[in-house]
Amino acid sequence: MGHNHSHNHTHSQSDLKGRNLFISILLNILITVAQVIGGLISGSLALLSDALHNFSDVISLVVSYIAEKLSKRKASFQKTFGYKRAEILAAFINASTLIIVAVLLIIEAVERFQNPQEIESNLVIWLSLIAILGNGFSVLLLKKDSEANMNMKSAYLHLLTDMMASVAVLIGGILMKFYQLYWVDSVLTFVIAVYLIWMGFDLLKDSTKVLMLFTPDSTPINKIVDEINKFESIKNVHHVHIWQLNEEEIHLEAHIDFNEDITLSQFDIILHKIENLVLHKYDINHVNIQPEFGKDDAKDVIVQD
């Protein structure tokens, strides 16, 4: 067996992630309250839709915040992996809520389009500007961490799409104020919803793959097996499993059949070479190898357990 650990995130970076998420939660609570009040007073569906999306942002940010805190908990006898998958689960939940909210918005938009109502555009304009500033600041806070963390990306996408929704609401408010095009409110709501589905689907797909223990798309199993087979003394590599535990860990598990009944020290030398190969070439940082000699079992690369 062998294990290579390659963790780049320090405790200070993790604390910073938590702080940025907490600030974003407070900002979105304020924005949501303001938009609900403003939407009810003005009669703007787009503003209420944006408030609903902001409320989903608050929930998603709280989920992300809890998951980020849980992921730092240590492993135990009952939880040998700790809560390392908490952030992946949060990403899955947040991506799902993005799509659910989008479907609700489409239903509301169609109903309102059939019965357009006059809207207090001045209030819509001012509240959308506030939302753009608040969400824009939150987007900047989370942008860096979203590039390397699926959980943070899910929170970032919620905020980014909401900022864009607020921009659409602002444009709609201006068109309603100067041109009395009240149907624009419903059309913009529909466009916002379609965009949410498009953004949420990719994240939902990626997080599902991790939760289902699928091999990462960028990891070529056949190529890795071929390269390991070239090592001296190795007869066959089989029963291979490669999966992504979380953002920082990719695991490789395999059985290796040797040509000779080698010693444990000889095996350790070969194992070290395998670890270096898969770490530096394929970013696999956890390796678990079962050595075999003359064992009568299935020798296929992929074997159904």
N, C-alpha and C positions, 0 to 999 in steps of 0.2 A: 504494500500500500504506500501511497505517497500523497503529499499535500503541498501545494505551492499556494501561498497567499499573496494576493496583490491588491491591497486596499489603499485607495488614494484619498479617501475622504477622512479628514481629521475631525476630532470632536469639536473644534472651533468652527469648522465649516458646517457641521451638523447643527450646532447651536444657532448659527446664522440663518440656516434654512428655517428652523423653528420660529425664530424671531420674525423673519420676513413673512411667513405664513400667518402669524398672529396679527401683525399689522394689517395684512390684507383682509383678514376676517373682520376686524373692527371697521375698516373703510367700507367694506361691502354691506355690513349691517346698516351703517348710516345711509348709504346710497339706496338700499332697498326700502327703508322706511320713508325716505324722501320721495322716491318714485311711486310708491303705493299711494301716498297722500296726494301727490301731484296728479297721478293717473286718474284717481277718483274725482278730483276737482275738475280736471280738464276734460275728462271723457276720452282720453287717448288710449286706444288698445295697444298701440306700439309701446307707449310708456309703461303700461301695466305688464305687457309681455316682457319688456326689459327688466321690470322689477321682479317678475317671476324667475327670469333667468338669473338675476342677481341673487335671489334667494337660493337658487340651486347652487350658485357659486359659494354662498356662505356654507351650505351643507357640504359641498365638495371640499372646501378649504378646511373645514372642521375635520372631515374624514382624513384628509391628507395630513393634517397636523397631528391627529391621534396616531395615524400609521407611522409617521416619522418618529414620534416618541417611542412607540412600541418596538420599532426596528432596532433601537439601541439597547433593548433589554438583553441580558445575557441568556445563553442556553442553559437548560436544566435537564434533569433525568427524564422529566415528562415532555419537555420541548427541546429535543436535541439540536434543532436548527434555530431555536429561539423564535423570534418574530420576524425573521429576515424577509418573509414573503408578505408582510403586512402592507408594504408600500405598493406591491404589485396588485394585491387585492383592492387597495384603495383606488388605484388607476382603473381597474375593471369596473368598480362601482361608479366612479365619476364619469367614465365614458358611457356607461349605460344611462345615467341620469341625463347626460347631454342629449342623447337620442330621444328619451322619453319626453323631456321638456320640449324638444323640437316638434314632435308629433302633436302635442297639445297646442302648441302655437299655430300649427298649420290648420287645425280644426277651428280654432278661434278666428284666425285670419279669414278663412272662407266664409264663416258665418257673418263676420263684420263687413266683409266686402259686399255681401248681398244687401246689407242694411247699413250703409255709411252714415256716420253721425258727425255733427259739427263739433269741433274740438278747439279748446283754448290753447292756441298755438304758442303764445308767449311763454306760458308755464312749461310747455313741452320743451321749448328751446333752452330755457335756463337750466332745467333739471337734467337734460341730456348733456349739457356742457359740464355740469358738476360730475355726472357719471363718467364722462370721458376722462376728466382729470384724475378722478379717484381710481378708476380701473387702469388708466395709463400708468400711474405711479406703481400700482400693484404689479402690473406686467413687467415693469423695469426691475422690480425687486426679485421676481422669480425667474427672469429670463435665463440667467447664467446657469442656475441649477437645473432648469428644465432640459438643458442640452444633454445631460448625463444621467437623468433620473426619471423613470416612467411616472412615478407618483407626482413629482413636481411638474412634469409635463402635462399631466391631466389637470392639475390646478391652474397651470399657466394657460392652457387652452380654454378653460372656462372663462378666465379673465380676459384673454385676448378676444375671444368671440363676443364677449359682452361689451368690450370697448368698441368693437366694430359695430355691434348692434346699436350702441348709443350714438355713434356717428351717423348711422342710417336714420335713427329717430330724429336727430338734429336736422338732417337734410329734409326729412319729411315735414318737420315743424316749420321750416323756412318756406317750403312749397305751399303748405296750408295757409301760412300767414299772408303771403303775397299773391297767391294764385287760387286759393280756396279749393285746392285739390285734396279733398278729405279722403278719397279712396286710396291715396298714396300710403296712408297709415297702415291699411290692411296689406297692401302689396309689399311694403318693406318688412312687415312682420313675417310674411310668407318667405321672402328671400332670406331673412335672418335664420328662420327655422331650417331651410334647406342647407344652408351653410353649416349649421350646427351638426346636422346628420353627417355631412361629408367629413367634418373634422373629427367627430366622435367615433366614426366607424373604424378608422385606421388604428386608433388607440385601443378600442375594444378588441380588435383582432390581435394586436400585438400582446396585450395583457392576457388574452385567452390562451395564446400559444405558450406563454410562460407558465400559466397555471396548469395547463394540460401536459407539461413536461415535454413539449415538442422540442426537437433540435433547432437551435437558432439558425435562421436563414443563411447566415454568413459562415456557417460551419460545415465544411464538406466531409462527411463521414468517410466516404470511400477513399478520398485522397489521404486522409489521416491514417486510415488502416493500411493503405499501400506503403506509406512512409515508415510506419512502425514495423511492418513486415520486412523491411530492408535491414533492420538491425541484426547483427550477428547473434546466432543461437536461437532466434525466434522462428518458429515453424508456422504459426498461425495466430491471427488475432480474431477473436469472435465474441459473440454475446456482448456487443457494444451498446452502451447507452450514453448519450450526450444530452444534457439539459441545462437550462439556465435557472438557477435558484432565485436570483434577484439581479439588480443592476450591476453588481460587483462580482458575482460569482458564476462561472460556467464549470460544470462538473463533467468529467469523463470517467466512465466505469467500463472495464473490459476484462475478458479472460484472455490470457496469452499462453499458448501451447509452445513449449520449448523443445528443441531438437535433442537436448541432453538434460540429464538430471543435475542441473547446476546447483551451486551452493547459494546460501542466502546472501552472502557478501557479493557474489557475482550478479545475482538478481538486483541488488541495490544499485550497482553501477549502471545496469541497463535501465532500471527504473528512473534514475536521475537523468539519463539522456532523453528518455521519453518525456519526462516532465519539462525539461528545457525546450524540447521541440514544440510541444503543444502550447506551452505558455507564450513563447516569443513569436510563434508563427500564427497561432489561432486563438490567443487570449484565453486559453483554458487554464484556470488556476487551481483546480482541485482534481487530483488524479487518484483513482482507486483501481489497482490492478490485481487480479487473482491469477497467480502463476500456476501452470499445470504441466505435467509431463506424463505422457502415455494415458491420459484420462479419456475414457470412452464417453464422449458427450457430443452434442450437436456443435458443428464447427462453422455454422453460418454466421455472417457478420451480425445480422439482426435475428435474435431468437425471441419468440414470444414467451414471456415468463408464465 
